[in-house]
Amino acid sequence: PDIYYIVIDRYANEDTLKKTYQFDNSSFYTALRNRGFFIAENSAANYPFTMPSLASTLNLDYLDKYTVNLSKDSDDKTPLLKF
C-alpha cells in the first residue's frame, strides 16, 4: 500500500483551534479519518520548524547530539545540513 506521511507544520491541533481561535476544524479531521488516515490526538511538535522536524523524523533520532554546541536561542541551521 501507499504510505503518506503528512506533516502539517505549525498547524495548531483541534483543541487549540477551538479554544484559542474559535475555529471548528472537525470536517478536515473527519475527511482524513474517512480516507483511512490516523490522526495523532493532542500531538505536539518536538521542533519549531520544518527542517529539524523532518531531519529528526527521517533519521529516526532526536537531534540533540547534533546541536549540543548551540545555545537555546541559536537560529544556526548548519548542523542540520550535514544529514
Rosetta constraint file for C-alpha pairs under 8 A:
AtomPair CA 9 CA 49 HARMONIC 6.89 0.50
AtomPair CA 9 CA 50 HARMONIC 6.32 0.50
AtomPair CA 10 CA 48 HARMONIC 7.45 0.50
AtomPair CA 10 CA 49 HARMONIC 7.17 0.50
AtomPair CA 12 CA 16 HARMONIC 5.91 0.50
AtomPair CA 12 CA 17 HARMONIC 6.06 0.50
AtomPair CA 13 CA 17 HARMONIC 6.27 0.50
AtomPair CA 13 CA 41 HARMONIC 7.85 0.50
AtomPair CA 13 CA 42 HARMONIC 6.50 0.50
AtomPair CA 13 CA 43 HARMONIC 7.20 0.50
AtomPair CA 14 CA 18 HARMONIC 6.30 0.50
AtomPair CA 14 CA 24 HARMONIC 7.60 0.50
AtomPair CA 14 CA 25 HARMONIC 6.43 0.50
AtomPair CA 14 CA 26 HARMONIC 7.29 0.50
AtomPair CA 14 CA 42 HARMONIC 7.85 0.50
AtomPair CA 15 CA 19 HARMONIC 6.02 0.50
AtomPair CA 15 CA 42 HARMONIC 7.71 0.50
AtomPair CA 16 CA 20 HARMONIC 5.50 0.50
AtomPair CA 16 CA 21 HARMONIC 7.26 0.50
AtomPair CA 17 CA 21 HARMONIC 5.11 0.50
AtomPair CA 17 CA 22 HARMONIC 6.21 0.50
AtomPair CA 17 CA 23 HARMONIC 5.27 0.50
AtomPair CA 17 CA 24 HARMONIC 6.87 0.50
AtomPair CA 17 CA 25 HARMONIC 7.28 0.50
AtomPair CA 18 CA 22 HARMONIC 4.45 0.50
AtomPair CA 18 CA 23 HARMONIC 4.86 0.50
AtomPair CA 18 CA 24 HARMONIC 5.69 0.50
AtomPair CA 18 CA 25 HARMONIC 7.78 0.50
AtomPair CA 19 CA 23 HARMONIC 7.87 0.50
AtomPair CA 25 CA 29 HARMONIC 6.82 0.50
AtomPair CA 26 CA 30 HARMONIC 5.91 0.50
AtomPair CA 27 CA 31 HARMONIC 6.01 0.50
AtomPair CA 28 CA 32 HARMONIC 6.37 0.50
AtomPair CA 29 CA 33 HARMONIC 6.16 0.50
AtomPair CA 29 CA 39 HARMONIC 7.46 0.50
AtomPair CA 30 CA 34 HARMONIC 6.01 0.50
AtomPair CA 31 CA 35 HARMONIC 6.40 0.50
AtomPair CA 32 CA 36 HARMONIC 6.60 0.50
AtomPair CA 32 CA 37 HARMONIC 5.35 0.50
AtomPair CA 32 CA 38 HARMONIC 7.78 0.50
AtomPair CA 32 CA 39 HARMONIC 7.94 0.50
AtomPair CA 33 CA 37 HARMONIC 4.88 0.50
AtomPair CA 33 CA 38 HARMONIC 6.36 0.50
AtomPair CA 33 CA 39 HARMONIC 7.20 0.50
AtomPair CA 45 CA 53 HARMONIC 7.51 0.50
AtomPair CA 46 CA 53 HARMONIC 6.90 0.50
AtomPair CA 47 CA 52 HARMONIC 6.18 0.50
AtomPair CA 47 CA 53 HARMONIC 5.45 0.50
AtomPair CA 48 CA 52 HARMONIC 7.94 0.50
AtomPair CA 48 CA 53 HARMONIC 7.61 0.50
AtomPair CA 49 CA 53 HARMONIC 6.44 0.50
AtomPair CA 50 CA 54 HARMONIC 6.00 0.50
AtomPair CA 51 CA 55 HARMONIC 6.06 0.50
AtomPair CA 51 CA 80 HARMONIC 7.39 0.50
AtomPair CA 52 CA 56 HARMONIC 5.90 0.50
AtomPair CA 52 CA 63 HARMONIC 7.47 0.50
AtomPair CA 52 CA 80 HARMONIC 6.70 0.50
AtomPair CA 53 CA 57 HARMONIC 6.19 0.50
AtomPair CA 54 CA 58 HARMONIC 5.82 0.50
AtomPair CA 55 CA 59 HARMONIC 5.98 0.50
AtomPair CA 55 CA 63 HARMONIC 7.96 0.50
AtomPair CA 55 CA 80 HARMONIC 7.14 0.50
AtomPair CA 55 CA 83 HARMONIC 7.40 0.50
AtomPair CA 56 CA 60 HARMONIC 5.86 0.50
AtomPair CA 56 CA 61 HARMONIC 5.28 0.50
AtomPair CA 56 CA 62 HARMONIC 5.32 0.50
AtomPair CA 56 CA 63 HARMONIC 6.06 0.50
AtomPair CA 57 CA 61 HARMONIC 6.74 0.50
AtomPair CA 57 CA 62 HARMONIC 7.99 0.50
AtomPair CA 63 CA 67 HARMONIC 6.43 0.50
AtomPair CA 64 CA 68 HARMONIC 5.89 0.50
AtomPair CA 66 CA 79 HARMONIC 6.12 0.50
AtomPair CA 66 CA 80 HARMONIC 7.63 0.50
AtomPair CA 67 CA 79 HARMONIC 6.61 0.50
AtomPair CA 70 CA 74 HARMONIC 6.10 0.50
AtomPair CA 70 CA 76 HARMONIC 7.74 0.50
AtomPair CA 77 CA 81 HARMONIC 6.92 0.50
AtomPair CA 78 CA 82 HARMONIC 7.31 0.50
